[in-house]
Amino acid sequence: MSITRTLSARLVVATHVLLTRAVRRSERGDVPGWVLITLMTAGLVTALWVVAKGQLVSMFQNALSSVKG
């Protein structure tokens, strides 16, 4: 067996080990990160609703009236 084959085999094994560890870590999830994203999204929706409530309601009513005929 040549040195090149040995090195490439070791590289393949090392890559497999690293990828397996990365997948295991990613499955745990980041609860604080998801909580922060959820709160920020709720905050943005609330801010948009406060600023553009009249226009949003008007757009929704126009959409419904165009469907009703």
C-alpha positions in Angstrom: 0.0 0.0 0.0 1.4 3.4 -1.0 1.7 6.4 1.2 -0.8 8.3 -0.9 -3.5 5.6 -0.4 -2.9 5.5 3.3 -3.2 9.3 3.6 -6.3 9.5 1.4 -7.9 6.7 3.5 -7.1 8.5 6.7 -8.5 11.7 5.2 -11.7 10.0 4.3 -12.1 8.5 7.8 -11.3 11.9 9.4 -13.8 13.7 7.2 -16.5 11.1 8.0 -15.8 11.4 11.7 -16.0 15.2 11.6 -19.2 15.3 9.5 -20.8 12.7 11.8 -20.0 14.9 14.8 -21.3 18.0 13.1 -24.6 16.3 12.3 -25.0 15.2 15.9 -24.3 18.7 17.2 -26.8 20.3 14.7 -29.6 18.0 15.9 -29.4 19.3 19.4 -30.7 22.7 18.3 -30.1 26.1 19.8 -33.1 26.8 22.0 -32.1 30.4 23.0 -31.5 31.2 19.4 -34.9 30.0 18.3 -36.6 31.8 21.2 -34.8 35.0 20.2 -35.8 34.6 16.5 -39.5 34.0 17.5 -39.6 37.0 19.8 -38.0 39.2 17.1 -40.5 38.0 14.5 -43.4 38.7 16.9 -42.0 42.2 17.6 -41.6 43.0 13.9 -45.2 41.8 13.1 -46.5 43.9 16.0 -44.5 47.0 14.9 -45.8 46.6 11.3 -49.3 46.1 12.5 -49.2 49.3 14.6 -47.7 51.4 11.8 -49.8 50.0 8.9 -53.0 48.7 10.5 -55.3 50.9 8.4 -53.7 49.9 5.1 -53.5 46.2 6.0 -57.2 46.1 6.9 -58.1 48.0 3.7 -56.0 45.6 1.6 -57.6 42.6 3.3 -61.2 43.9 2.8 -60.5 44.7 -0.9 -59.1 41.2 -1.4 -62.2 39.7 0.2 -64.6 41.9 -1.7 -62.9 41.0 -5.0 -63.3 37.3 -4.3 -67.0 37.7 -3.2 -67.8 39.6 -6.4 
